[in-house]
Amino acid sequence: MAVPTAVLQRVQQRALQAEQIIATLRQQLQGIKQAAVSQAAQKEEVILRAENAKLRLEVEALKQELISAEIRNGVKQMSLPASGTGKTVTSAAPPSQPTPSAAPPVKTEEKKKGKQAADGSAGEGKPPKEGKKKEKKEGKPKQAPASTPEAPIDVSRLNQKIGRIVSVKQHPDADSLYIEEVDVGEEKNRTILSGLVKHVPIEVPAKMRGVMSEGMIMCASTPEKVEIIDPPPGVVPGDRVTFADYPGEPDAQLNPKKKIWEQIQPDLRVDENGVATYKGCPFKIEGKGICKAPTLRNTPIK
């Protein structure tokens, strides 16, 4: 029995309509899934932001407690020249240093008073001379040289210069270290050791596995990748890296006992634009530009 053509056409139309309805339902279902994922992500973001804000408050409270404890223990506090941060940093100088300069005059004065008491019975003509001597003794503390204040611990303490790597060779006793000869504009090249896998910070000239290292190379560093910080075009070996907010003079040689590098390094970072910074202040070569990392972003500098 033959099926009428009209019936076949209706069946075909209904099949097409069914396919269109199915496609529409699939699109709607996909949209619902995406909306659900987006809503969940927004909720998670709100939760994370709240947790981050709470952690910031806790960190700030702990910092204040640390500062209070240091003040109670006599540690001198010095403000950083950073713009409007209001934060303080502990001076590396021991708080007891100024005291010894004042102590000897006090002891001398006490001994002098003892002499005056002993000599008082000898005669009445001596007190004026003793008074003059006492005035001279009291004047000595004013002539004592004042102790040099400790410079703020910031990036200006580091003597950072542009260097050109002249040669690189494998360390004979360490597979993870290279020995590099670097031209930094001085009379002779500096020998520097650097690690590709594990970064080894060096504050002062030191022998590492029998090889003298005289500095370190600044790199953007992650557990997976290390990149040497690139200077701007036109620089020459010996150009100094400066920071607009930190104009101090660098130390001739860092004192390892004061852990200056260890206090500065946590604030050295590559920002989201690849610019090398210290507390947001760019590494700058005066008149030539700023220093950047080739590809890494939002990573520490070591």
Backbone bond lengths (Angstrom), bond angles and torsions (degrees), N, CA, C in turn:
res aa  C-N    CA-C-N  psi(-1)  N-CA   C-N-CA  omega(-1)  CA-C   N-CA-C  phi
1 M - - - 1.466 - - 1.528 108.81 -
2 A 1.298 118.46 123.02 1.464 123.26 -176.99 1.521 110.81 -77.02
3 V 1.368 115.25 139.43 1.474 120.98 178.24 1.522 107.83 -86.26
4 P 1.314 117.66 132.48 1.474 120.33 -179.70 1.533 111.01 -60.00
5 T 1.310 114.85 148.38 1.476 120.82 -179.87 1.514 111.61 -61.87
6 A 1.297 117.70 -38.74 1.475 121.49 -179.12 1.519 111.00 -60.95
7 V 1.334 115.39 -39.37 1.473 119.12 179.78 1.533 110.07 -65.68
8 L 1.330 116.78 -42.87 1.464 120.53 178.66 1.529 111.79 -60.80
9 Q 1.332 115.98 -40.61 1.466 119.82 179.72 1.522 110.99 -64.02
10 R 1.368 115.68 -41.45 1.474 118.74 179.08 1.533 111.17 -63.94
11 V 1.335 115.59 -40.19 1.473 119.40 179.43 1.532 110.35 -63.16
12 Q 1.357 115.39 -43.35 1.464 119.32 179.75 1.530 111.46 -64.03
13 Q 1.360 116.05 -41.34 1.468 119.66 179.07 1.526 111.12 -62.68
14 R 1.341 115.02 -43.27 1.472 118.55 179.85 1.540 111.22 -65.05
15 A 1.344 115.73 -36.02 1.466 118.78 177.53 1.530 110.92 -63.91
16 L 1.342 116.07 -42.59 1.463 119.91 177.49 1.524 111.41 -63.60
17 Q 1.349 115.82 -43.02 1.464 119.64 178.48 1.533 111.03 -61.50
18 A 1.332 115.14 -39.72 1.472 119.24 179.69 1.533 110.52 -63.40
19 E 1.356 115.79 -42.15 1.466 119.26 178.80 1.529 111.35 -63.60
20 Q 1.347 116.36 -40.74 1.464 119.91 178.69 1.528 111.16 -64.06
21 I 1.343 115.29 -41.61 1.475 119.33 179.06 1.523 110.46 -63.43
22 I 1.344 115.64 -41.50 1.472 119.57 179.19 1.533 110.53 -62.88
23 A 1.365 116.50 -43.85 1.467 120.10 179.41 1.526 111.03 -62.30
24 T 1.357 115.71 -41.76 1.474 119.55 178.31 1.516 111.40 -62.63
25 L 1.334 115.55 -43.09 1.470 119.80 179.45 1.529 111.17 -62.99
26 R 1.341 115.46 -38.70 1.472 118.60 178.17 1.533 111.52 -63.00
27 Q 1.356 115.62 -43.21 1.460 119.62 178.44 1.525 111.19 -62.12
28 Q 1.339 115.52 -43.90 1.460 119.12 179.26 1.526 111.35 -63.08
29 L 1.350 115.50 -40.61 1.467 119.65 179.38 1.531 110.79 -63.68
30 Q 1.354 116.36 -41.42 1.464 120.05 178.14 1.525 111.16 -63.21
31 G 1.351 115.61 -41.31 1.463 119.59 177.79 1.518 112.16 -62.49
32 I 1.346 115.36 -40.26 1.474 119.53 178.49 1.520 110.29 -63.22
33 K 1.348 115.98 -42.79 1.467 119.63 179.15 1.528 110.92 -61.44
34 Q 1.353 116.80 -45.73 1.460 120.32 -179.74 1.522 111.46 -62.74
35 A 1.342 115.83 -41.32 1.467 119.48 178.82 1.518 110.97 -63.13
36 A 1.345 115.77 -39.80 1.471 119.42 -179.99 1.525 110.64 -65.09
37 V 1.360 115.47 -42.63 1.465 119.20 179.25 1.525 110.61 -64.15
38 S 1.352 116.48 -43.72 1.459 120.31 179.94 1.523 111.40 -62.49
39 Q 1.335 116.07 -41.95 1.465 119.95 179.60 1.525 110.84 -64.14
40 A 1.340 115.72 -41.17 1.469 119.40 178.97 1.527 110.46 -64.71
41 A 1.353 115.82 -39.84 1.469 119.53 179.61 1.523 110.92 -65.09
42 Q 1.345 116.46 -39.61 1.458 119.76 178.22 1.520 111.32 -63.45
43 K 1.331 116.15 -42.15 1.469 119.42 178.04 1.525 110.33 -62.18
44 E 1.344 115.92 -43.76 1.465 119.87 179.65 1.528 110.79 -62.79
45 E 1.359 115.96 -39.07 1.462 119.73 178.94 1.523 111.18 -63.29
46 V 1.336 116.46 -42.73 1.467 120.47 178.41 1.526 110.48 -60.80
47 I 1.345 115.63 -43.43 1.472 119.95 -179.80 1.528 110.49 -63.17
48 L 1.352 116.08 -44.81 1.465 119.92 -179.04 1.526 111.74 -64.97
49 R 1.342 116.36 -39.96 1.465 119.19 177.80 1.528 111.07 -61.49
50 A 1.324 115.59 -42.31 1.467 119.49 179.03 1.526 110.83 -63.38
51 E 1.341 115.68 -42.13 1.467 119.13 179.19 1.532 111.24 -65.27
52 N 1.344 116.27 -39.64 1.467 119.81 178.59 1.526 111.24 -63.29
53 A 1.343 115.90 -42.61 1.465 119.47 178.45 1.526 111.02 -61.94
54 K 1.334 115.55 -41.39 1.470 119.84 178.70 1.523 110.87 -63.29
55 L 1.358 116.08 -42.79 1.464 119.91 179.51 1.525 111.57 -64.53
56 R 1.349 116.81 -38.14 1.465 119.26 178.05 1.527 110.86 -61.01
57 L 1.338 115.74 -43.39 1.464 119.73 178.81 1.526 110.90 -62.48
58 E 1.340 116.40 -41.44 1.463 119.73 179.77 1.528 111.00 -64.68
59 V 1.354 116.20 -42.05 1.464 120.11 179.03 1.525 110.65 -63.10
60 E 1.342 116.56 -43.54 1.460 120.15 179.78 1.525 110.92 -63.10
61 A 1.346 116.10 -40.27 1.463 119.74 178.27 1.527 111.02 -63.68
62 L 1.341 116.18 -41.24 1.468 119.96 178.54 1.526 111.18 -65.47
63 K 1.344 116.20 -37.06 1.464 119.12 177.28 1.526 110.92 -62.38
64 Q 1.340 115.40 -44.67 1.457 119.10 179.23 1.520 111.38 -62.76
65 E 1.344 116.77 -39.43 1.466 119.99 177.12 1.530 110.67 -62.57
66 L 1.346 115.87 -41.40 1.461 120.25 179.13 1.525 110.99 -62.85
67 I 1.335 116.24 -44.98 1.467 120.17 179.29 1.523 110.48 -61.87
68 S 1.347 116.73 -43.09 1.465 120.25 179.18 1.521 110.84 -62.01
69 A 1.347 116.12 -42.12 1.464 119.73 179.61 1.526 110.86 -64.45
70 E 1.343 116.89 -40.39 1.460 119.99 179.03 1.524 111.27 -64.91
71 I 1.344 116.32 -40.47 1.466 119.88 178.59 1.524 110.31 -63.33
72 R 1.337 116.27 -41.81 1.468 119.54 178.60 1.525 111.43 -62.98
73 N 1.328 116.62 -32.23 1.465 120.94 -179.70 1.528 112.73 -87.73
74 G 1.335 116.62 4.75 1.461 119.81 175.02 1.503 114.99 87.21
75 V 1.339 118.51 13.16 1.466 120.56 179.40 1.519 109.00 -81.65
76 K 1.317 115.70 125.84 1.455 121.26 -177.54 1.522 110.99 -70.13
77 Q 1.348 117.39 136.63 1.461 122.20 179.55 1.521 109.27 -105.48
78 M 1.334 117.11 135.74 1.462 121.75 179.27 1.518 109.02 -129.17
79 S 1.326 117.39 133.35 1.464 121.29 -178.58 1.512 110.08 -78.81
80 L 1.332 116.10 139.18 1.465 121.33 174.82 1.523 109.42 -76.89
81 P 1.336 118.24 150.61 1.455 120.50 177.84 1.510 113.85 -79.82
82 A 1.331 118.64 18.35 1.462 121.11 178.60 1.514 109.41 -68.69
83 S 1.358 117.23 151.06 1.455 121.58 -173.82 1.512 111.31 -75.19
84 G 1.341 115.99 110.45 1.453 122.34 168.62 1.499 117.15 64.65
85 T 1.302 120.71 19.62 1.459 119.74 -178.85 1.502 111.83 -79.79
86 G 1.364 117.34 -32.54 1.449 120.21 179.78 1.509 113.57 74.38
87 K 1.322 118.23 5.29 1.456 120.64 -178.42 1.525 109.44 -87.99
88 T 1.330 116.39 157.55 1.451 121.39 178.17 1.506 109.33 -122.21
89 V 1.311 114.22 160.35 1.457 119.31 177.82 1.514 107.96 -131.15
90 T 1.316 115.97 143.16 1.454 120.75 -177.45 1.517 110.81 -73.85
91 S 1.338 116.38 132.36 1.456 120.18 176.77 1.513 109.57 -70.18
92 A 1.328 115.40 139.87 1.458 119.01 178.96 1.518 111.90 -78.29
93 A 1.348 118.12 -11.82 1.458 120.25 -179.47 1.514 110.31 -75.98
94 P 1.332 119.67 135.38 1.464 121.67 178.45 1.511 110.12 -62.72
95 P 1.334 119.09 138.26 1.462 121.73 -176.82 1.507 113.24 -67.88
96 S 1.325 117.83 -16.78 1.460 120.32 -174.81 1.520 112.82 -86.55
97 Q 1.347 118.43 -0.16 1.459 120.47 -175.67 1.529 113.87 -63.87
98 P 1.367 120.69 -43.97 1.457 119.62 -177.49 1.521 113.11 -66.22
99 T 1.340 119.06 -22.79 1.458 122.19 -172.13 1.519 113.50 -63.88
100 P 1.358 120.32 -45.67 1.462 119.72 -175.25 1.514 114.06 -57.49
101 S 1.368 118.94 -32.11 1.453 120.13 -178.39 1.519 111.73 -64.67
102 A 1.343 117.83 -30.21 1.455 121.37 -178.60 1.512 112.30 -88.37
103 A 1.350 117.85 -20.59 1.463 120.50 -173.88 1.525 113.41 -67.40
104 P 1.355 120.88 -46.97 1.469 119.91 -175.96 1.517 114.61 -57.88
105 P 1.385 120.51 -42.55 1.463 118.94 179.04 1.521 112.49 -60.03
106 V 1.339 117.29 -36.39 1.459 119.92 -179.29 1.510 110.03 -63.54
107 K 1.348 115.56 -45.65 1.461 119.15 179.65 1.527 110.37 -63.96
108 T 1.337 116.91 -40.88 1.459 120.36 179.35 1.514 111.01 -62.16
109 E 1.329 115.12 -40.65 1.465 119.43 -179.54 1.520 110.78 -65.11
110 E 1.346 115.91 -40.64 1.459 119.22 179.49 1.522 110.68 -63.71
111 K 1.348 116.55 -41.61 1.459 119.91 177.30 1.527 110.53 -63.08
112 K 1.351 115.84 -38.34 1.456 119.97 -179.38 1.516 110.82 -64.12
113 K 1.348 115.12 -41.37 1.456 119.12 177.93 1.515 110.74 -62.06
114 G 1.339 116.24 -38.11 1.461 120.19 177.90 1.519 110.83 -62.97
115 K 1.325 116.31 -39.48 1.467 120.04 178.18 1.519 110.83 -65.68
116 Q 1.345 115.48 -40.93 1.458 118.78 179.14 1.518 111.05 -62.21
117 A 1.319 117.15 -40.70 1.461 120.45 179.44 1.511 110.85 -65.73
118 A 1.348 116.67 -37.31 1.459 120.29 -179.45 1.518 111.53 -73.26
119 D 1.360 115.55 -36.58 1.462 119.21 -177.39 1.519 113.18 -85.43
120 G 1.320 117.89 -8.20 1.465 120.70 -176.98 1.509 112.67 -61.34
121 S 1.322 118.13 -30.58 1.466 121.53 -178.82 1.514 112.24 -78.94
122 A 1.337 118.52 -9.54 1.458 121.15 -175.68 1.512 111.88 -76.28
123 G 1.326 118.32 -34.08 1.461 120.12 -179.57 1.496 111.33 173.73
124 E 1.326 117.92 166.53 1.458 121.86 -177.11 1.522 111.63 -88.24
125 G 1.310 118.84 -13.31 1.470 120.83 -177.05 1.504 113.91 -80.78
126 K 1.294 119.55 -12.71 1.461 121.63 -175.32 1.529 114.35 -80.78
127 P 1.318 121.23 -34.01 1.478 120.26 -175.04 1.516 115.01 -51.45
128 P 1.365 121.90 -41.83 1.474 118.78 179.86 1.520 112.22 -59.20
129 K 1.358 118.19 -42.96 1.461 120.49 179.45 1.518 110.55 -63.49
130 E 1.330 115.53 -41.03 1.459 118.77 179.91 1.524 110.39 -64.87
131 G 1.314 116.83 -35.08 1.463 120.25 178.43 1.512 111.42 -62.94
132 K 1.350 115.66 -40.86 1.463 119.54 178.23 1.516 111.26 -63.95
133 K 1.350 115.38 -43.28 1.454 119.11 178.55 1.513 110.65 -62.00
134 K 1.321 115.70 -39.26 1.462 119.91 -179.77 1.524 111.00 -63.15
135 E 1.342 116.48 -41.12 1.460 119.95 178.86 1.526 110.96 -62.51
136 K 1.343 115.56 -39.15 1.466 119.15 178.31 1.516 110.90 -64.49
137 K 1.330 115.92 -42.05 1.461 120.06 179.63 1.517 110.78 -63.66
138 E 1.341 115.79 -41.12 1.464 119.19 -178.93 1.519 111.24 -68.61
139 G 1.312 117.62 -24.51 1.454 120.07 179.82 1.512 113.65 -76.58
140 K 1.314 117.74 -19.27 1.463 120.91 -176.73 1.518 113.83 -62.29
141 P 1.353 120.35 -42.20 1.471 119.09 -179.47 1.517 113.27 -57.00
142 K 1.359 117.37 -31.14 1.460 119.66 179.03 1.525 111.14 -67.41
143 Q 1.330 116.74 -28.40 1.457 120.25 -179.00 1.523 112.94 -85.05
144 A 1.340 116.77 -9.23 1.466 119.82 -178.93 1.524 109.59 -65.54
145 P 1.310 119.43 133.41 1.477 121.74 -179.45 1.517 110.99 -65.19
146 A 1.338 115.00 134.43 1.470 119.47 178.95 1.522 109.67 -73.02
147 S 1.329 115.29 142.83 1.467 119.78 179.39 1.523 110.25 -69.05
148 T 1.329 117.69 140.84 1.463 122.57 -179.09 1.523 110.24 -69.80
149 P 1.349 118.04 125.05 1.470 119.26 -179.05 1.524 111.48 -66.43
150 E 1.306 115.46 145.87 1.463 121.02 179.06 1.526 109.92 -69.60
151 A 1.331 116.96 129.32 1.464 120.82 178.78 1.525 109.72 -67.59
152 P 1.348 117.46 149.06 1.475 119.76 178.15 1.524 110.69 -57.86
153 I 1.316 116.31 143.55 1.467 120.45 179.12 1.521 108.02 -86.01
154 D 1.325 116.24 97.76 1.458 121.82 177.20 1.524 108.55 -146.45
155 V 1.326 115.56 -175.79 1.470 120.72 -172.03 1.526 113.06 -65.69
156 S 1.348 118.09 -18.13 1.463 119.35 179.00 1.524 112.05 -66.65
157 R 1.338 117.36 -16.59 1.468 120.79 178.58 1.534 111.75 -73.50
158 L 1.340 117.02 -17.43 1.468 120.81 -179.17 1.526 110.23 -88.41
159 N 1.308 116.83 132.72 1.463 121.84 177.24 1.528 108.47 -91.08
160 Q 1.341 116.45 83.17 1.462 121.57 -176.88 1.531 109.67 -94.25
161 K 1.323 115.59 127.51 1.458 121.40 -179.59 1.523 110.12 -131.72
162 I 1.335 114.81 156.69 1.458 120.42 172.96 1.531 108.38 -73.04
163 G 1.324 116.58 132.24 1.455 120.82 179.11 1.523 111.55 -129.34
164 R 1.320 115.66 149.09 1.470 121.26 176.44 1.524 108.17 -112.28
165 I 1.346 116.46 119.62 1.460 120.88 -179.18 1.528 108.64 -72.58
166 V 1.330 115.12 114.16 1.462 120.74 -176.12 1.522 111.15 -84.63
167 S 1.332 116.86 -41.59 1.460 120.10 -179.38 1.518 109.91 -150.63
168 V 1.326 115.69 152.68 1.463 122.56 178.61 1.523 107.97 -135.62
169 K 1.331 115.67 134.61 1.469 119.38 175.65 1.523 109.86 -145.15
170 Q 1.307 115.09 156.79 1.466 121.26 -179.17 1.524 110.49 -68.94
171 H 1.334 115.77 137.91 1.465 120.16 174.72 1.533 108.42 -67.43
172 P 1.327 117.93 131.22 1.474 119.23 -175.90 1.523 114.06 -66.19
173 D 1.345 117.26 -22.08 1.466 119.93 -175.53 1.523 113.73 -116.78
174 A 1.347 118.30 5.47 1.472 119.98 -178.56 1.519 109.26 -149.10
175 D 1.319 116.76 116.58 1.464 121.12 -178.15 1.524 112.25 -67.59
176 S 1.345 118.05 -25.74 1.464 120.88 -175.39 1.524 112.88 -89.87
177 L 1.342 118.35 0.86 1.459 121.06 -176.94 1.523 111.16 -117.66
178 Y 1.352 114.82 143.76 1.457 121.56 171.15 1.527 109.22 -112.62
179 I 1.326 116.53 146.81 1.460 122.07 172.31 1.525 107.08 -101.41
180 E 1.338 116.50 120.67 1.460 121.21 -175.27 1.522 110.29 -119.80
181 E 1.324 115.96 137.20 1.457 122.01 171.18 1.527 106.70 -98.14
182 V 1.347 116.83 121.01 1.465 121.28 -172.89 1.525 110.01 -122.53
183 D 1.342 115.61 127.81 1.465 122.40 175.77 1.524 108.32 -87.60
184 V 1.349 117.12 114.73 1.469 121.57 179.05 1.526 110.92 -116.63
185 G 1.336 116.35 26.23 1.455 120.50 176.30 1.512 114.43 80.13
186 E 1.322 118.45 13.56 1.458 122.22 178.45 1.533 109.87 -99.41
187 E 1.344 116.24 179.55 1.462 119.69 -177.20 1.525 111.82 -61.75
188 K 1.318 116.98 -36.33 1.462 119.96 178.57 1.524 109.87 -132.49
189 N 1.323 115.31 157.22 1.461 120.22 179.89 1.525 110.53 -68.22
190 R 1.327 114.91 154.83 1.465 120.60 175.92 1.522 109.71 -97.89
191 T 1.328 115.21 141.25 1.461 120.87 174.30 1.521 108.31 -93.22
192 I 1.329 116.86 122.62 1.464 121.91 -176.47 1.518 109.15 -129.69
193 L 1.327 115.43 136.34 1.457 121.58 175.53 1.517 109.17 -102.90
194 S 1.326 117.09 134.58 1.461 120.55 176.96 1.519 109.39 -139.49
195 G 1.320 116.31 150.73 1.458 121.25 -178.31 1.514 111.80 -107.88
196 L 1.316 117.03 139.15 1.460 121.32 176.20 1.521 110.96 -84.09
197 V 1.329 116.71 -35.29 1.465 119.99 -177.59 1.518 110.41 -95.78
198 K 1.303 116.03 -51.81 1.469 120.59 -179.06 1.515 108.71 -117.90
199 H 1.328 116.27 117.20 1.463 120.55 -178.99 1.521 109.87 -74.57
200 V 1.354 116.56 131.81 1.463 121.54 -178.40 1.520 108.41 -114.97
201 P 1.362 120.21 106.73 1.467 121.38 -179.85 1.519 111.67 -75.34
202 I 1.345 116.94 139.63 1.462 122.42 -179.82 1.524 108.22 -131.22
203 E 1.328 118.34 121.42 1.460 121.47 -179.10 1.524 112.24 -91.60
204 V 1.342 117.48 -35.79 1.460 121.96 -176.44 1.519 108.32 -132.85
205 P 1.345 117.76 163.82 1.463 118.34 176.37 1.517 110.95 -53.24
206 A 1.316 116.38 128.93 1.466 120.34 -177.23 1.510 109.31 -153.46
207 K 1.327 115.92 147.27 1.457 120.12 177.24 1.515 109.80 -83.96
208 M 1.321 116.19 129.90 1.454 121.88 175.85 1.520 107.21 -119.15
209 R 1.333 114.75 108.66 1.464 120.69 -177.41 1.520 111.30 54.33
210 G 1.331 115.06 42.87 1.452 120.60 173.88 1.508 115.57 88.40
211 V 1.350 119.28 -1.12 1.459 121.72 -178.80 1.522 108.51 -116.52
212 M 1.349 117.42 129.44 1.452 122.24 -179.66 1.528 110.34 -75.51
213 S 1.352 116.21 126.06 1.464 121.57 176.90 1.520 108.53 -112.26
214 E 1.341 116.56 135.31 1.457 121.49 -172.94 1.520 112.89 -116.83
215 G 1.307 118.22 26.06 1.456 120.56 179.13 1.505 110.85 162.49
216 M 1.323 116.11 -162.34 1.457 120.50 176.59 1.522 109.15 -150.45
217 I 1.324 115.87 157.64 1.461 122.73 -179.26 1.518 108.32 -101.87
218 M 1.353 116.70 127.47 1.458 121.27 -177.02 1.530 109.74 -76.67
219 C 1.340 115.92 126.27 1.461 121.39 -176.47 1.523 110.55 -135.27
220 A 1.338 115.55 144.55 1.463 120.51 165.33 1.522 106.52 -75.50
221 S 1.330 116.38 129.49 1.465 118.67 -168.44 1.517 111.95 -133.84
222 T 1.344 115.39 131.17 1.462 122.88 169.28 1.526 106.86 -129.08
223 P 1.330 117.78 167.08 1.469 118.45 177.65 1.519 113.19 -58.99
224 E 1.348 116.67 -26.79 1.463 119.66 -176.16 1.527 113.44 -97.58
225 K 1.349 117.60 -23.02 1.462 119.18 -170.42 1.523 110.85 -149.48
226 V 1.347 115.93 145.83 1.461 122.46 176.15 1.524 108.16 -130.67
227 E 1.357 117.04 130.00 1.461 121.57 178.89 1.528 109.61 -126.84
228 I 1.337 116.25 133.68 1.466 120.48 175.45 1.528 108.67 -71.58
229 I 1.345 116.41 135.97 1.463 121.00 178.66 1.532 109.34 -66.39
230 D 1.352 116.48 128.97 1.462 121.78 -178.79 1.531 110.61 -90.32
231 P 1.345 118.46 133.09 1.468 120.96 174.41 1.523 110.50 -81.17
232 P 1.351 118.13 168.08 1.467 120.44 177.06 1.528 110.94 -73.76
233 P 1.326 117.59 164.83 1.471 120.31 178.47 1.531 111.00 -62.77
234 G 1.327 115.72 149.55 1.458 121.14 174.38 1.508 115.79 89.32
235 V 1.333 118.17 0.13 1.467 119.31 -179.83 1.524 110.44 -78.24
236 V 1.334 115.16 160.09 1.463 121.19 176.20 1.524 108.29 -130.21
237 P 1.330 117.91 154.59 1.464 119.74 178.17 1.525 111.75 -54.34
238 G 1.315 116.00 132.07 1.460 121.53 -179.43 1.511 113.80 103.43
239 D 1.362 118.32 -16.20 1.464 119.90 175.19 1.520 109.44 -58.60
240 R 1.320 117.50 132.53 1.458 120.54 -176.72 1.525 110.91 -87.97
241 V 1.327 115.27 140.37 1.464 122.03 174.03 1.523 107.69 -83.86
242 T 1.341 116.79 126.52 1.463 121.04 -177.90 1.523 110.30 -121.53
243 F 1.341 114.94 167.82 1.464 122.48 -178.78 1.525 108.01 -136.40
244 A 1.335 115.82 122.94 1.462 120.34 -173.39 1.523 112.45 -57.98
245 D 1.328 117.67 -37.19 1.467 121.02 -176.47 1.526 113.30 -86.97
246 Y 1.343 117.58 -5.91 1.468 120.83 -175.90 1.534 108.93 -134.88
247 P 1.349 117.66 81.58 1.469 120.73 -172.05 1.521 115.29 -87.44
248 G 1.323 119.69 10.92 1.465 121.80 -175.88 1.518 113.36 -65.65
249 E 1.334 115.01 168.07 1.463 121.49 178.35 1.532 110.20 -89.80
250 P 1.339 117.97 143.49 1.474 120.12 -178.81 1.522 112.12 -73.83
251 D 1.320 115.72 155.29 1.459 121.18 173.91 1.530 109.38 -69.59
252 A 1.324 116.35 144.13 1.465 119.61 175.27 1.520 110.30 -62.65
253 Q 1.330 115.92 -36.76 1.465 121.40 176.51 1.516 107.60 -156.48
254 L 1.329 117.47 129.40 1.460 121.22 -178.63 1.523 110.54 -69.48
255 N 1.321 114.36 138.30 1.465 120.16 176.50 1.523 108.74 -84.40
256 P 1.333 118.73 112.80 1.471 119.79 -176.03 1.518 113.13 -63.54
257 K 1.340 117.44 -24.04 1.463 119.56 -179.14 1.524 111.83 -69.47
258 K 1.328 117.30 -26.30 1.465 120.69 -178.57 1.524 112.91 -87.65
259 K 1.334 117.92 -5.63 1.464 122.54 175.77 1.535 111.56 53.11
260 I 1.329 116.81 44.57 1.469 119.96 -177.69 1.523 110.84 -66.96
261 W 1.348 117.44 -47.27 1.466 120.11 178.88 1.519 111.16 -59.12
262 E 1.323 117.27 -41.90 1.467 120.31 -178.18 1.529 111.69 -63.42
263 Q 1.338 117.52 -28.31 1.463 120.37 178.85 1.524 112.53 -83.07
264 I 1.335 116.71 -26.84 1.472 120.55 -178.56 1.524 111.50 -85.52
265 Q 1.328 117.75 -39.39 1.470 122.28 -170.94 1.528 114.97 -54.87
266 P 1.347 120.54 -40.63 1.472 118.50 -178.02 1.527 114.34 -59.57
267 D 1.351 118.38 -20.99 1.465 121.25 -179.35 1.527 112.48 -96.59
268 L 1.333 118.08 4.57 1.467 121.74 174.84 1.521 108.60 -90.63
269 R 1.358 117.07 119.64 1.468 120.72 -176.68 1.526 110.82 -146.66
270 V 1.329 114.57 155.38 1.465 121.96 167.15 1.523 106.81 -94.21
271 D 1.351 117.21 125.41 1.461 119.24 -175.75 1.530 111.47 -82.45
272 E 1.339 115.45 -172.16 1.466 119.83 -176.06 1.525 112.89 -67.13
273 N 1.346 117.56 -16.78 1.464 121.36 177.78 1.529 112.55 -97.92
274 G 1.334 116.67 5.05 1.454 120.54 179.44 1.514 114.34 84.53
275 V 1.347 117.96 5.97 1.463 121.67 -178.34 1.526 109.76 -82.44
276 A 1.328 116.77 131.46 1.467 121.45 175.83 1.522 108.57 -74.24
277 T 1.349 117.69 128.06 1.460 121.25 -174.40 1.522 111.54 -138.10
278 Y 1.336 114.71 160.47 1.472 122.86 166.87 1.521 106.73 -123.57
279 K 1.315 116.70 113.16 1.472 122.62 -176.43 1.526 110.80 51.74
280 G 1.342 116.42 40.32 1.460 121.57 178.15 1.517 114.68 85.42
281 C 1.330 118.67 -7.43 1.470 122.34 -179.93 1.534 108.93 -92.95
282 P 1.354 118.81 122.60 1.468 121.21 -172.99 1.532 113.90 -67.03
283 F 1.348 115.45 150.24 1.466 122.19 166.39 1.537 106.00 -68.70
284 K 1.325 118.29 120.07 1.463 120.83 -173.55 1.526 111.28 -128.41
285 I 1.330 115.72 136.94 1.460 122.21 170.18 1.522 106.01 -103.37
286 E 1.327 117.07 114.38 1.456 121.73 -172.16 1.526 111.50 -53.56
287 G 1.341 115.52 124.25 1.452 121.47 177.23 1.512 115.47 78.60
288 K 1.363 117.79 0.49 1.468 119.53 -175.66 1.526 113.53 -126.70
289 G 1.326 118.17 -24.23 1.462 119.07 176.90 1.517 112.68 133.24
290 I 1.333 114.46 -165.76 1.463 121.19 -176.31 1.527 110.64 -114.16
291 C 1.335 115.60 161.46 1.464 121.72 -178.64 1.526 109.88 -95.67
292 K 1.340 116.07 145.10 1.463 120.80 -177.17 1.524 110.92 -137.94
293 A 1.329 114.86 162.30 1.462 121.47 170.54 1.528 108.00 -92.05
294 P 1.329 118.80 143.12 1.474 120.28 -176.61 1.526 113.85 -58.38
295 T 1.346 118.18 -50.99 1.473 120.44 -175.67 1.521 113.76 -134.04
296 L 1.324 119.24 -26.38 1.469 121.11 -175.43 1.526 111.09 -70.84
297 R 1.324 115.83 146.21 1.461 122.55 179.68 1.530 109.45 -135.21
298 N 1.347 115.35 147.25 1.472 121.63 177.51 1.532 111.61 51.40
299 T 1.324 115.49 51.08 1.467 120.77 -178.94 1.524 109.63 -129.70
300 P 1.333 117.82 154.71 1.464 120.19 177.24 1.521 111.96 -72.39
301 I 1.327 115.53 156.48 1.462 122.25 174.98 1.518 107.48 -107.38
302 K 1.330 115.31 128.88 1.462 119.94 -179.29 1.515 110.22 -130.92
